[in-house]
Amino acid sequence: MATLPTEAVKRASSLLACGRALDLACGKGRHAIWLHEQGWQVTAIDRDAEAIALIRAGYPSIDARVVDLELSRFPTEDGAYDLIVCWLYFQRDLYPLIRSGLRPGGIAVLCGLLQGRFAAEPGELRGYFSEWSILHEAERDHSAGKRACELIVQRPS
């Protein structure tokens, strides 16, 4: 059984009718699996082939794909998703994809560490979505006591 989703993902998904969700850098799929179990049509992306294989084996209706986001772009259509999750992964060139990939009124749930190789600067996530509605913003201690910024934003309708 997958680990339970974060409160931010549960909160964001409760604000929308079930639709299409994209989980970028999904790892073992805790958010993708939970969203699927709630009735969402989910695409899960990660570079870890073993993790993706486990998701595919346990949840064949999840569109789980091996993609190294550092090496290649994940192709998506503009406005294709109602919800996009990118949790505990920060990569600056993903934010235009997230912005364009959400339909009007769609929600992005984001969390980036504030230290380490892929560190976000304080307030940086918000800057990528400055004209969007901020539904939640917080700094918290996450894995191994590292600080992270959380952001839930909604694309204007």
C-alpha atoms as an extended CHARMM CRD file, in Angstrom:
* protein
*
       157  EXT
         1         1  MET       CA              0.0000000000        0.0000000000        0.0000000000  PROA      1               0.0000000000
         2         2  ALA       CA              1.2530000000        3.4650000000       -0.8610000000  PROA      2               0.0000000000
         3         3  THR       CA              2.0510000000        6.1220000000        1.7010000000  PROA      3               0.0000000000
         4         4  LEU       CA             -0.8150000000        8.5160000000        2.3270000000  PROA      4               0.0000000000
         5         5  PRO       CA             -0.8250000000       11.7260000000        0.3040000000  PROA      5               0.0000000000
         6         6  THR       CA              0.1090000000       15.0660000000        1.7530000000  PROA      6               0.0000000000
         7         7  GLU       CA             -2.6000000000       17.3130000000        3.1510000000  PROA      7               0.0000000000
         8         8  ALA       CA             -1.8710000000       19.8210000000        0.3870000000  PROA      8               0.0000000000
         9         9  VAL       CA             -2.7110000000       17.2890000000       -2.3370000000  PROA      9               0.0000000000
        10        10  LYS       CA             -5.8560000000       16.1690000000       -0.5290000000  PROA      10              0.0000000000
        11        11  ARG       CA             -6.9360000000       19.7870000000       -0.0730000000  PROA      11              0.0000000000
        12        12  ALA       CA             -6.2680000000       20.7880000000       -3.6790000000  PROA      12              0.0000000000
        13        13  SER       CA             -8.0090000000       17.7570000000       -5.1570000000  PROA      13              0.0000000000
        14        14  SER       CA            -11.0760000000       18.3880000000       -2.9950000000  PROA      14              0.0000000000
        15        15  LEU       CA            -11.5470000000       21.7510000000       -4.7100000000  PROA      15              0.0000000000
        16        16  LEU       CA            -12.0820000000       20.1730000000       -8.1340000000  PROA      16              0.0000000000
        17        17  ALA       CA            -14.2890000000       17.5360000000       -9.6930000000  PROA      17              0.0000000000
        18        18  CYS       CA            -12.2490000000       14.4550000000      -10.5970000000  PROA      18              0.0000000000
        19        19  GLY       CA            -10.6350000000       14.8790000000      -13.9960000000  PROA      19              0.0000000000
        20        20  ARG       CA             -7.1570000000       14.5090000000      -15.4220000000  PROA      20              0.0000000000
        21        21  ALA       CA             -4.1570000000       14.7110000000      -13.0840000000  PROA      21              0.0000000000
        22        22  LEU       CA             -0.4270000000       14.7700000000      -13.7710000000  PROA      22              0.0000000000
        23        23  ASP       CA              2.0600000000       13.7650000000      -11.0750000000  PROA      23              0.0000000000
        24        24  LEU       CA              5.5500000000       14.9470000000      -12.0690000000  PROA      24              0.0000000000
        25        25  ALA       CA              8.5450000000       13.2960000000      -10.3770000000  PROA      25              0.0000000000
        26        26  CYS       CA              6.0520000000       10.9370000000       -8.7320000000  PROA      26              0.0000000000
        27        27  GLY       CA              8.5840000000        8.6250000000       -7.0770000000  PROA      27              0.0000000000
        28        28  LYS       CA              6.7720000000        5.5440000000       -5.7910000000  PROA      28              0.0000000000
        29        29  GLY       CA              3.4530000000        7.1440000000       -6.6900000000  PROA      29              0.0000000000
        30        30  ARG       CA              1.8280000000        7.9990000000       -3.3820000000  PROA      30              0.0000000000
        31        31  HSD       CA             -0.0470000000       10.9660000000       -4.8530000000  PROA      31              0.0000000000
        32        32  ALA       CA             -0.7380000000        9.3090000000       -8.2140000000  PROA      32              0.0000000000
        33        33  ILE       CA             -2.1540000000        6.1740000000       -6.5650000000  PROA      33              0.0000000000
        34        34  TRP       CA             -4.2600000000        8.1120000000       -4.0770000000  PROA      34              0.0000000000
        35        35  LEU       CA             -5.6720000000       10.3660000000       -6.8060000000  PROA      35              0.0000000000
        36        36  HSD       CA             -6.4310000000        7.2960000000       -8.9340000000  PROA      36              0.0000000000
        37        37  GLU       CA             -8.2720000000        5.7170000000       -5.9900000000  PROA      37              0.0000000000
        38        38  GLN       CA            -10.3370000000        8.9130000000       -5.6620000000  PROA      38              0.0000000000
        39        39  GLY       CA            -11.4620000000        8.6330000000       -9.2940000000  PROA      39              0.0000000000
        40        40  TRP       CA             -8.9110000000       10.7720000000      -11.1170000000  PROA      40              0.0000000000
        41        41  GLN       CA             -7.4570000000        9.8020000000      -14.5160000000  PROA      41              0.0000000000
        42        42  VAL       CA             -3.7460000000        9.9560000000      -13.6580000000  PROA      42              0.0000000000
        43        43  THR       CA             -0.5000000000       10.2610000000      -15.5800000000  PROA      43              0.0000000000
        44        44  ALA       CA              2.5530000000        9.6030000000      -13.3880000000  PROA      44              0.0000000000
        45        45  ILE       CA              6.0750000000       10.5700000000      -14.4850000000  PROA      45              0.0000000000
        46        46  ASP       CA              9.4100000000        9.6480000000      -12.9070000000  PROA      46              0.0000000000
        47        47  ARG       CA             12.9140000000        8.6720000000      -14.0110000000  PROA      47              0.0000000000
        48        48  ASP       CA             12.9830000000        5.6600000000      -11.6490000000  PROA      48              0.0000000000
        49        49  ALA       CA             12.0790000000        2.7350000000      -13.9270000000  PROA      49              0.0000000000
        50        50  GLU       CA             11.6620000000        0.3660000000      -10.9860000000  PROA      50              0.0000000000
        51        51  ALA       CA              9.1600000000        2.6690000000       -9.2420000000  PROA      51              0.0000000000
        52        52  ILE       CA              7.2150000000        3.1550000000      -12.4780000000  PROA      52              0.0000000000
        53        53  ALA       CA              7.1450000000       -0.6270000000      -13.0470000000  PROA      53              0.0000000000
        54        54  LEU       CA              5.6450000000       -1.1210000000       -9.5800000000  PROA      54              0.0000000000
        55        55  ILE       CA              2.9650000000        1.4950000000      -10.2390000000  PROA      55              0.0000000000
        56        56  ARG       CA              2.1310000000       -0.1360000000      -13.5860000000  PROA      56              0.0000000000
        57        57  ALA       CA              1.9500000000       -3.5890000000      -11.9930000000  PROA      57              0.0000000000
        58        58  GLY       CA             -0.3090000000       -2.5330000000       -9.1540000000  PROA      58              0.0000000000
        59        59  TYR       CA             -2.3810000000        0.0800000000      -10.9850000000  PROA      59              0.0000000000
        60        60  PRO       CA             -2.4500000000       -0.6660000000      -14.7050000000  PROA      60              0.0000000000
        61        61  SER       CA             -4.9920000000        2.1010000000      -15.3900000000  PROA      61              0.0000000000
        62        62  ILE       CA             -2.5020000000        4.7550000000      -14.2360000000  PROA      62              0.0000000000
        63        63  ASP       CA             -0.5540000000        6.0350000000      -17.2440000000  PROA      63              0.0000000000
        64        64  ALA       CA              2.8740000000        5.6140000000      -15.6070000000  PROA      64              0.0000000000
        65        65  ARG       CA              5.8650000000        6.6480000000      -17.7260000000  PROA      65              0.0000000000
        66        66  VAL       CA              9.6210000000        6.6170000000      -17.2850000000  PROA      66              0.0000000000
        67        67  VAL       CA             10.8650000000       10.1060000000      -18.1510000000  PROA      67              0.0000000000
        68        68  ASP       CA             13.9890000000       11.7970000000      -16.8520000000  PROA      68              0.0000000000
        69        69  LEU       CA             12.7450000000       15.3700000000      -16.5650000000  PROA      69              0.0000000000
        70        70  GLU       CA             16.3060000000       16.6880000000      -16.4610000000  PROA      70              0.0000000000
        71        71  LEU       CA             17.1070000000       15.1750000000      -19.8630000000  PROA      71              0.0000000000
        72        72  SER       CA             13.8720000000       15.4200000000      -21.8150000000  PROA      72              0.0000000000
        73        73  ARG       CA             10.6280000000       17.3520000000      -21.8120000000  PROA      73              0.0000000000
        74        74  PHE       CA              7.4180000000       15.5630000000      -21.0490000000  PROA      74              0.0000000000
        75        75  PRO       CA              5.0870000000       16.3290000000      -23.9620000000  PROA      75              0.0000000000
        76        76  THR       CA              1.7240000000       17.7070000000      -22.9180000000  PROA      76              0.0000000000
        77        77  GLU       CA             -1.0460000000       19.6290000000      -24.5710000000  PROA      77              0.0000000000
        78        78  ASP       CA             -2.0150000000       23.0930000000      -23.4080000000  PROA      78              0.0000000000
        79        79  GLY       CA             -4.8240000000       22.8680000000      -20.8820000000  PROA      79              0.0000000000
        80        80  ALA       CA             -4.6980000000       19.0620000000      -20.7340000000  PROA      80              0.0000000000
        81        81  TYR       CA             -4.8580000000       18.6750000000      -16.9410000000  PROA      81              0.0000000000
        82        82  ASP       CA             -7.1780000000       19.7200000000      -14.1490000000  PROA      82              0.0000000000
        83        83  LEU       CA             -4.5680000000       19.0670000000      -11.4440000000  PROA      83              0.0000000000
        84        84  ILE       CA             -0.7750000000       18.9230000000      -11.5700000000  PROA      84              0.0000000000
        85        85  VAL       CA              1.3230000000       17.7340000000       -8.6260000000  PROA      85              0.0000000000
        86        86  CYS       CA              5.0810000000       18.2750000000       -8.3920000000  PROA      86              0.0000000000
        87        87  TRP       CA              5.9930000000       17.4070000000       -4.8010000000  PROA      87              0.0000000000
        88        88  LEU       CA              9.4720000000       17.6630000000       -3.2720000000  PROA      88              0.0000000000
        89        89  TYR       CA             10.9990000000       18.2410000000       -6.6900000000  PROA      89              0.0000000000
        90        90  PHE       CA             12.1220000000       21.5990000000       -7.9810000000  PROA      90              0.0000000000
        91        91  GLN       CA             13.2630000000       22.1750000000      -11.5550000000  PROA      91              0.0000000000
        92        92  ARG       CA             12.9360000000       25.6800000000      -12.9410000000  PROA      92              0.0000000000
        93        93  ASP       CA             12.2260000000       24.7050000000      -16.5390000000  PROA      93              0.0000000000
        94        94  LEU       CA              9.1930000000       22.6270000000      -15.4920000000  PROA      94              0.0000000000
        95        95  TYR       CA              7.1200000000       25.6360000000      -14.4330000000  PROA      95              0.0000000000
        96        96  PRO       CA              6.2490000000       26.8020000000      -17.9650000000  PROA      96              0.0000000000
        97        97  LEU       CA              5.0670000000       23.2230000000      -18.6530000000  PROA      97              0.0000000000
        98        98  ILE       CA              2.9620000000       23.2480000000      -15.4960000000  PROA      98              0.0000000000
        99        99  ARG       CA              1.5010000000       26.6660000000      -16.3500000000  PROA      99              0.0000000000
       100       100  SER       CA              0.5410000000       25.6850000000      -19.8840000000  PROA      100             0.0000000000
       101       101  GLY       CA             -0.5110000000       22.1390000000      -18.9910000000  PROA      101             0.0000000000
       102       102  LEU       CA             -3.2710000000       23.2440000000      -16.6250000000  PROA      102             0.0000000000
       103       103  ARG       CA             -6.6890000000       24.0870000000      -17.9600000000  PROA      103             0.0000000000
       104       104  PRO       CA             -8.2350000000       27.4220000000      -16.9370000000  PROA      104             0.0000000000
       105       105  GLY       CA             -9.3990000000       26.9880000000      -13.3370000000  PROA      105             0.0000000000
       106       106  GLY       CA             -6.9800000000       24.0740000000      -12.8280000000  PROA      106             0.0000000000
       107       107  ILE       CA             -4.8020000000       23.7180000000       -9.7480000000  PROA      107             0.0000000000
       108       108  ALA       CA             -1.0850000000       23.0290000000       -9.2560000000  PROA      108             0.0000000000
       109       109  VAL       CA              0.2440000000       21.5780000000       -5.9950000000  PROA      109             0.0000000000
       110       110  LEU       CA              3.9630000000       22.2440000000       -5.6540000000  PROA      110             0.0000000000
       111       111  CYS       CA              6.6720000000       21.6850000000       -3.0760000000  PROA      111             0.0000000000
       112       112  GLY       CA             10.3620000000       22.4110000000       -3.4460000000  PROA      112             0.0000000000
       113       113  LEU       CA             13.2040000000       22.0420000000       -0.9810000000  PROA      113             0.0000000000
       114       114  LEU       CA             14.9250000000       25.2390000000        0.1090000000  PROA      114             0.0000000000
       115       115  GLN       CA             18.3590000000       23.6090000000        0.3610000000  PROA      115             0.0000000000
       116       116  GLY       CA             20.3930000000       21.1080000000       -1.5980000000  PROA      116             0.0000000000
       117       117  ARG       CA             21.0510000000       20.4800000000       -5.2850000000  PROA      117             0.0000000000
       118       118  PHE       CA             17.5680000000       21.4280000000       -6.4740000000  PROA      118             0.0000000000
       119       119  ALA       CA             16.9220000000       24.2210000000       -3.9880000000  PROA      119             0.0000000000
       120       120  ALA       CA             14.3380000000       26.9110000000       -4.5700000000  PROA      120             0.0000000000
       121       121  GLU       CA             14.9090000000       30.3910000000       -3.2380000000  PROA      121             0.0000000000
       122       122  PRO       CA             12.3720000000       31.5850000000       -0.6430000000  PROA      122             0.0000000000
       123       123  GLY       CA              9.3450000000       32.9360000000       -2.5500000000  PROA      123             0.0000000000
       124       124  GLU       CA             10.6410000000       31.6790000000       -5.9060000000  PROA      124             0.0000000000
       125       125  LEU       CA              7.7770000000       29.2400000000       -6.5290000000  PROA      125             0.0000000000
       126       126  ARG       CA              5.2430000000       32.0210000000       -6.0820000000  PROA      126             0.0000000000
       127       127  GLY       CA              7.0870000000       34.0730000000       -8.7030000000  PROA      127             0.0000000000
       128       128  TYR       CA              6.3160000000       31.5250000000      -11.4160000000  PROA      128             0.0000000000
       129       129  PHE       CA              2.6000000000       31.9360000000      -10.7430000000  PROA      129             0.0000000000
       130       130  SER       CA              2.3510000000       35.6280000000       -9.8020000000  PROA      130             0.0000000000
       131       131  GLU       CA             -0.9360000000       36.3170000000      -11.5970000000  PROA      131             0.0000000000
       132       132  TRP       CA             -2.5970000000       33.0940000000      -10.3660000000  PROA      132             0.0000000000
       133       133  SER       CA             -4.6920000000       32.7000000000       -7.2070000000  PROA      133             0.0000000000
       134       134  ILE       CA             -2.5990000000       31.4750000000       -4.2980000000  PROA      134             0.0000000000
       135       135  LEU       CA             -4.7120000000       29.0170000000       -2.3130000000  PROA      135             0.0000000000
       136       136  HSD       CA             -1.9790000000       27.9190000000        0.1010000000  PROA      136             0.0000000000
       137       137  GLU       CA              1.6250000000       28.8900000000        0.7660000000  PROA      137             0.0000000000
       138       138  ALA       CA              3.8270000000       27.6620000000        3.5910000000  PROA      138             0.0000000000
       139       139  GLU       CA              7.3640000000       26.7720000000        4.5830000000  PROA      139             0.0000000000
       140       140  ARG       CA              7.6770000000       23.5280000000        6.5230000000  PROA      140             0.0000000000
       141       141  ASP       CA             10.2080000000       20.9420000000        7.6090000000  PROA      141             0.0000000000
       142       142  HSD       CA              9.9750000000       17.9290000000        5.3180000000  PROA      142             0.0000000000
       143       143  SER       CA             12.1070000000       14.8480000000        4.6940000000  PROA      143             0.0000000000
       144       144  ALA       CA             15.1860000000       14.5510000000        6.8760000000  PROA      144             0.0000000000
       145       145  GLY       CA             14.3740000000       17.8790000000        8.5310000000  PROA      145             0.0000000000
       146       146  LYS       CA             14.9640000000       19.9040000000        5.3660000000  PROA      146             0.0000000000
       147       147  ARG       CA             12.9520000000       23.0960000000        4.8520000000  PROA      147             0.0000000000
       148       148  ALA       CA             10.6050000000       23.1770000000        1.8940000000  PROA      148             0.0000000000
       149       149  CYS       CA              8.1510000000       25.6050000000        0.4050000000  PROA      149             0.0000000000
       150       150  GLU       CA              4.6250000000       24.4630000000       -0.4400000000  PROA      150             0.0000000000
       151       151  LEU       CA              2.3440000000       26.2250000000       -2.8720000000  PROA      151             0.0000000000
       152       152  ILE       CA             -1.1500000000       25.5470000000       -4.1580000000  PROA      152             0.0000000000
       153       153  VAL       CA             -2.1230000000       27.8220000000       -7.0410000000  PROA      153             0.0000000000
       154       154  GLN       CA             -5.1480000000       28.0490000000       -9.3090000000  PROA      154             0.0000000000
       155       155  ARG       CA             -4.9600000000       29.1650000000      -12.9250000000  PROA      155             0.0000000000
       156       156  PRO       CA             -7.3590000000       32.0090000000      -13.7210000000  PROA      156             0.0000000000
       157       157  SER       CA            -10.5460000000       30.8530000000      -15.4350000000  PROA      157             0.0000000000
